[in-house]
Amino acid sequence: MAKKPKKPKRTSNVSKNYKVSGDKVEKLNKSCPKCGPAVFMAKHKNRDTCGKCGYMEKQ
């Protein structure tokens, strides 16, 4: 049997998580309180979730 070709991995869009205005850099999403400031939480319709640890906050 022949091996399946590997799919290319998607790269993360780090530039979508920050906004640069002048000399300052602002975070657009919240950071996870359990994982620390390096992990962002995803915004959904009615909640924010962490993709790493599964922490969730309802809005």
C-alpha atoms as a printed R data frame, in Angstrom:
   type eleno elety resid chain resno       x      y      z
1  ATOM     1    CA   MET     A     1   0.000  0.000  0.000
2  ATOM     2    CA   ALA     A     2   1.123  3.502 -0.767
3  ATOM     3    CA   LYS     A     3   1.360  6.075  1.998
4  ATOM     4    CA   LYS     A     4  -1.074  8.988  2.044
5  ATOM     5    CA   PRO     A     5   0.489 12.370  1.328
6  ATOM     6    CA   LYS     A     6   0.655 14.583  4.416
7  ATOM     7    CA   LYS     A     7  -1.553 17.648  4.535
8  ATOM     8    CA   PRO     A     8   0.260 20.946  5.132
9  ATOM     9    CA   LYS     A     9  -0.260 22.364  8.621
10 ATOM    10    CA   ARG     A    10  -2.006 25.685  9.020
11 ATOM    11    CA   THR     A    11   0.086 28.438 10.506
12 ATOM    12    CA   SER     A    12  -1.330 30.513 13.321
13 ATOM    13    CA   ASN     A    13  -2.279 34.087 12.525
14 ATOM    14    CA   VAL     A    14  -0.523 35.827 15.383
15 ATOM    15    CA   SER     A    15  -0.960 39.200 13.706
16 ATOM    16    CA   LYS     A    16  -4.761 38.949 14.171
17 ATOM    17    CA   ASN     A    17  -4.367 38.859 17.979
18 ATOM    18    CA   TYR     A    18  -2.607 42.227 18.284
19 ATOM    19    CA   LYS     A    19  -3.259 45.812 17.202
20 ATOM    20    CA   VAL     A    20  -0.385 48.248 16.711
21 ATOM    21    CA   SER     A    21  -1.139 51.911 17.258
22 ATOM    22    CA   GLY     A    22   1.858 54.218 17.264
23 ATOM    23    CA   ASP     A    23   4.356 52.937 19.839
24 ATOM    24    CA   LYS     A    24   1.896 50.687 21.706
25 ATOM    25    CA   VAL     A    25   0.825 47.102 21.041
26 ATOM    26    CA   GLU     A    26  -2.642 46.091 22.295
27 ATOM    27    CA   LYS     A    27  -4.050 42.593 22.748
28 ATOM    28    CA   LEU     A    28  -7.429 42.122 21.041
29 ATOM    29    CA   ASN     A    29  -8.498 38.909 22.829
30 ATOM    30    CA   LYS     A    30  -8.467 38.080 26.528
31 ATOM    31    CA   SER     A    31  -5.723 35.937 28.033
32 ATOM    32    CA   CYS     A    32  -6.542 32.682 29.791
33 ATOM    33    CA   PRO     A    33  -6.384 33.082 33.597
34 ATOM    34    CA   LYS     A    34  -5.230 29.454 34.049
35 ATOM    35    CA   CYS     A    35  -2.634 29.204 31.252
36 ATOM    36    CA   GLY     A    36  -1.190 32.692 31.577
37 ATOM    37    CA   PRO     A    37  -0.706 35.769 29.413
38 ATOM    38    CA   ALA     A    38   0.762 33.871 26.435
39 ATOM    39    CA   VAL     A    39  -2.456 31.940 25.647
40 ATOM    40    CA   PHE     A    40  -5.416 33.762 24.107
41 ATOM    41    CA   MET     A    41  -9.062 32.859 24.550
42 ATOM    42    CA   ALA     A    42 -11.324 32.422 21.516
43 ATOM    43    CA   LYS     A    43 -14.362 34.665 21.191
44 ATOM    44    CA   HIS     A    44 -17.664 32.914 20.477
45 ATOM    45    CA   LYS     A    45 -21.213 34.263 20.392
46 ATOM    46    CA   ASN     A    46 -21.938 33.804 24.094
47 ATOM    47    CA   ARG     A    47 -18.643 32.659 25.643
48 ATOM    48    CA   ASP     A    48 -14.852 32.908 25.652
49 ATOM    49    CA   THR     A    49 -12.905 29.628 25.608
50 ATOM    50    CA   CYS     A    50  -9.306 28.549 25.926
51 ATOM    51    CA   GLY     A    51  -8.183 26.049 23.291
52 ATOM    52    CA   LYS     A    52  -5.348 24.756 25.436
53 ATOM    53    CA   CYS     A    53  -6.963 23.912 28.786
54 ATOM    54    CA   GLY     A    54 -10.700 24.163 27.959
55 ATOM    55    CA   TYR     A    55 -11.443 26.981 30.416
56 ATOM    56    CA   MET     A    56 -14.700 28.793 29.562
57 ATOM    57    CA   GLU     A    57 -16.335 32.068 30.618
58 ATOM    58    CA   LYS     A    58 -19.934 32.842 29.734
59 ATOM    59    CA   GLN     A    59 -20.814 36.404 28.837
